[in-house]
Amino acid sequence: MERKQSHDAGADVLVMSGTARRYAIIEAIRSQGGRERFAIAYLNECALRAVIATACIVATDFLSREEALEACAAPVALAG
């Protein structure tokens, strides 16, 4: 595992076996009502889908956490 500097995003990118960290938007339904979106990091999309219900994954493949968080705040629906 090595840490590389991404010149495009200006952020560190974790590299493990040649796979860069990506970010996904997850939508959770609150028991009190309403929904909340948040960003999580993952290295392997298949592993992400194995532990998170597909219906909760709003979008994947963001290169930076900031990009994913901006998309979380967008009022439009995202496709995963």
N, C-alpha and C positions, 0 to 999 in steps of 0.2 A: 504494500500500500504506500503510495507516495502522494504528496501534496504538490500541485502545480498551480502556477499563477495563470489565470485566464486573462489575456490581454483584451479580449472583446468586452467582457462584462466587468473587468476590474475587480474580480473576486476570486478567492481561492476555489479550486475545483478538486475534489477528492477523487483520486484515480485508484481503482482496485482492479487488478488483472485487466487493465486496458479499458475499463468501463468508467465513464464519468458520472458523477452524481447528477441526477435530474430531480425535478420537483413536480409534484402532483397537487391538484386541488381536490380536497375531500370535503363533502358536504355531510354534516351531521344533523339529525333531527333531534331537537331538544324535547325532553319529556314534558316540559311546561308549555310546549308549543313553539313554533318558529324553527328556523334553520340557521346554521352557522357554517361558514366556509373557512377553511384554513389550509395552509400549505405544508406538505411533508416532503422530506428528501427520500429518495430511493436509488438503488444502484441497478436493480433488475426489475423490469415491469412485470414479468411473470410472477416474481416473488411478491411484488406489491399486490397484484390481483389475487394471489393465494391467501393473503391475510386481511385484505380489505374487501368488503362486499362491492361487487362491480357497480351496483346502483349508486353507491356513495362516491365513486370516483367520477368527478366532474370533468377533469382535464388532466393530461399528463404531458411530459416531455418539455417542461420549461427548463431553460438553461441556468436560471438564477432564482433564488428565493424571492428577490425583489420583483421580478417579472411575474412570478406566480401570485404574490400578494396583491399586485396591481390588478391582475385578472380576477382575484377573489372579490375585490371591491367593485368591479364592473357590474352594472345593473343587468346586463344581458346574460342570457343562459349560455353556458359553454358546453361543448360536446367533448366527451372523453375518448 
